[in-house]
Amino acid sequence: MKKVITALLTPFFQDGTVHEEGLREIVRYNIDEMKVDGLYVGGSTGESFLLDEGTKSNIFRIVKEEAGNDVMLIAQIGSLNIDEAVRLGRKCKELGYDTLSAITPYYYKFSFEEIKSYYERLTKETEMPMLLYSIPAFTGSQISINNYEKLLAIPHVIGVKYSDTDVVKLGQLKELHPDKVFYSGCDDMLFEFAVSGADGAIGSTYHLIGQEAKQIYGEVARGNVAEAQKLQLQMNKVIDKLVEFGVYQTIKYVLKKLNINSGYMRFPFRELTEEEKKSADSILPLLR
Ligand code: HMN
């Protein structure tokens, strides 16, 4: 079964602390209204790379408490500090998360051997299913098919959260590794990834268009490719507008309009201006 998974936002108070009640509301909204199959916690969308370990740990606890066993839970625990990543991974294992995920170590332009040793240590010390998180546009780290081969051979590595636009490479990877899972991370290309063999999608915009994303997978499974593409084009009208002023800010703004307590952004992210909010109001009639 192909899965649509929401990359979960974190609502903050204006002082930067986590808005627990809002976080619980967002978790429920995704499960009960968007009917997504899972939550990806602690990723870019959760503003996780701006947070300290205690805050991340607290978010993992709250989300598990609220979601229970309703949907699959993936914890993104990747951090440049391997000890922190291991501690968070062990914590999420204890909490009962299904899978861990870790971004490729970034900033220092690590060699492939260094990246590989990072995953070897992380998986060895956590002993949990591990979804690699590749997002070359943010990390600068492009992984070749040959190098994927080596990473996917590491024990516990189950697949990739593939936030890369190279859909051809995804198709090749799936052909070479039918037993591994590949989730696309580019929401505006979900259709293209679905027809190329992706096992599902992980994205921020499914807070608002999760049902549409699931429908695209349904149409592709039934062989209705033209219908699936039509749905993607409709979905992209929403996505284009969401990314115009900042995707996370805009999703939070729209959720507030839907009476979900989505809180504020974490500094140095800024909030939408009044003028941008007015423009973002055009998203509402496009939603179901
Ligand atoms: C995450 O870690 O939260 C993700 O990378 C989620 C996801 O892949 C999103 N990527 C980023 O925000 C960088 C997409 O959903 C993205 O927001 C969407 O395609 C709009 O550009």
Boltz pocket constraint, residues with backbone or C-beta under 6 A from the ligand:
constraints:
  - pocket:
      binder: B
      contacts: [[A, 7], [A, 8], [A, 40], [A, 42], [A, 43], [A, 44], [A, 45], [A, 46], [A, 135], [A, 163], [A, 184], [A, 185], [A, 186], [A, 187], [A, 188], [A, 202], [A, 203], [A, 204], [A, 205], [A, 239], [A, 243], [A, 247]]
      max_distance: 6.0
